[in-house]
Amino acid sequence: MRHGKKVMHLGRKTAHRKSMLANMACSLIAHKRINTTVTKAKALKQFIEPIVTKSKTDSTHNRRLAFSSLRDKNAVTELFRTVAVKIADRPGGYTRIIKLGNRMGDNAEMALIEFVDFNEVYTKEEKQKKKSRRRGSKSKSEAPTVTTEETQEVAATEEAETPVQEEKVAAPEEKKAAAKKEDKAKDESDDA
């Protein structure tokens, strides 16, 4: 039974596991996404999410806590400068795990772990989904206000444009007739 066993041991002793997770976390912070096995990705997610939460408030204490876990000064700097700025408004769930299939050599399940806010493909789709609305349901602030003077001006311009539209309809017929004349002239020159 699994009572109270919260640690994924990953087949390593404690010191090896902690340094491996710190190294993977530094790589994730530097490259914003890494490929690894699914189990390591899940363990890394549990390891890095609290550190990223601490990076939201930039204080000396939080930097020291992050450094004690990550053990790399450059990674801590990158975390507090670039990553924390992008994820500032997100309440949690900073990473995403995408399963990639099995590895060729040992058939291990592989996964891609990445920061959610650094993937432009997914974030653009989410923004487009939020912008779409049902037809005709504009909010009151977006709906333009039209005065009676403007409606009279629009009606006058529509009346003035109607003869122009009739001329546009006649123009394609004239083009067809001109094209037929050119074709006849080419046929006559080919026969001669």
HUJOQUI-V813432 format. One line per field, one symbol per residue. ss: DSSP state (H for helix, E for strand, L for the rest). psi: psi as a letter, one per 20 degrees, with the letter a starting at -180 (. if undefined). burial: # if it has 24 or more other C-alpha atoms within 12 Angstrom, else .. Layout:
ss = ???
psi = ???
burial = ???
This chain:
ss = LLLLLLLLLLLLLHHHHHHHHHHHHHHHHHHLEEEEEHHHHHHHHHHHHHHHHHHLLLLHHHHHHHHHHHLLHHHHHHHHHHHHHHLLLLLLLLEEEEEEEELLLLLLEEEEEEEHHHLHHHHHHHHHHHHLLLLLLLLLLLLLLLLHHHHHHHHHHHHHHHHHHHHHHHHHHHHHHHHHHHHHHHHHHHHL
psi = rkojnipohkkqrggggghghgghghhghgiiqqpargghghhhghghghghghihonrhghhhgghhghkohhhgggghggghghjhipirliqppppiaqqggjkqpqqppqpgijohghhgghhhhhhqrqpjlqrhhhpqpprhghhhgggghhhhighhhhhhhhghghhgghhgggghhgghhhh.
burial = .......#.........#.###########.##################.######.#....#..##.##.#..######.###..#......####............#########..........................................................................
